[in-house]
């Protein structure tokens, strides 16, 4: 299938590692030009060199903290100036810490709000003027918690769900500009985020991390964690020219873990 991504201009937020990096890599393989983003120049430079070898797409980077408004503005401006336009926006961000309701302060809630919801609002708002004339694709990365809340992850359960609501509304408001907006919700994908959550769970339960990982994988119908590349391929289809009619949808990529319809 021709994904029609050759020469498309993409901005992938939080793409120096994990799911963001995997998505950026698949876009490059398909010939898209990709702007990487994270807070670390050193990490971005290393990832740029790695991904540039994967395909014909051009790889650039811009270090910015997406919780800081003027840095978001700088990132969008630099991307548009470098590539001439923005066709694709992938909103992504690291998960908030684990814990129960009574374990978090106002500051914890505010930090999670800025990272996991407000940053998506800001990047989208800034990118839209560069997308409305030609149309394009936006994918918001959330979590399977938007379908089935995850115990001990109340911050994620709250703000990721807010992103899903925003995505659905945006899909309706932006359809007139041929901008397709979808939400993709990862389950247990083999990234550093899963490792950290397993370590936290193992510490709380007083058992080895390996035991936590084995039990977690037994709960997945496919019997294993997903690979970042598997996740990224599905996302890239939604971002591609092959997707012309899927908008306002939520795709859960979880190996069958979530029991909700």
GIJOBEL-V743845 format. One record per backbone hydrogen bond with DSSP energy under -1.0 kcal/mol. CO is the residue of the C=O (numbers start at 1). NH is the residue of the N-H. If there is no record, write none. Layout:
BEGIN
[[CO;NH] [CO;NH]]
END
This chain:
BEGIN
[[3;241] [5;8] [8;33] [9;87] [9;88] [10;35] [11;90] [17;21] [18;22] [19;23] [20;24] [21;25] [22;26] [23;27] [24;28] [25;29] [26;30] [27;32] [28;31] [28;57] [31;7] [33;10] [34;60] [35;12] [36;62] [37;15] [38;64] [40;44] [41;45] [42;46] [43;47] [44;48] [45;49] [46;50] [47;51] [48;52] [51;54] [58;34] [60;36] [65;68] [68;72] [69;73] [70;74] [71;75] [72;76] [73;77] [74;78] [75;79] [76;80] [77;81] [78;82] [79;83] [80;84] [87;137] [88;11] [89;139] [90;13] [91;141] [99;154] [100;103] [101;104] [105;109] [106;110] [107;111] [108;112] [109;113] [110;114] [111;115] [112;116] [113;117] [113;118] [114;119] [117;121] [118;122] [119;123] [120;124] [121;125] [122;126] [123;127] [124;128] [127;130] [128;131] [128;132] [130;86] [131;135] [136;180] [137;89] [138;182] [139;91] [140;184] [143;146] [144;147] [144;148] [150;153] [152;99] [153;157] [154;158] [155;159] [156;160] [158;162] [159;163] [160;164] [161;165] [162;166] [163;167] [164;168] [165;169] [166;170] [167;171] [168;172] [169;173] [170;174] [174;177] [174;179] [175;178] [178;136] [180;138] [181;248] [182;140] [183;251] [184;142] [185;253] [186;144] [187;189] [188;226] [189;191] [191;195] [192;196] [193;197] [194;198] [195;199] [196;200] [197;201] [198;202] [199;203] [200;204] [201;205] [202;206] [202;207] [208;212] [209;213] [210;214] [211;215] [212;216] [213;217] [214;218] [215;219] [220;223] [226;190] [227;231] [228;232] [229;233] [230;234] [231;235] [232;236] [233;237] [234;238] [235;239] [237;240] [240;243] [249;183] [251;185] [253;187] [254;257] [255;222]]
END
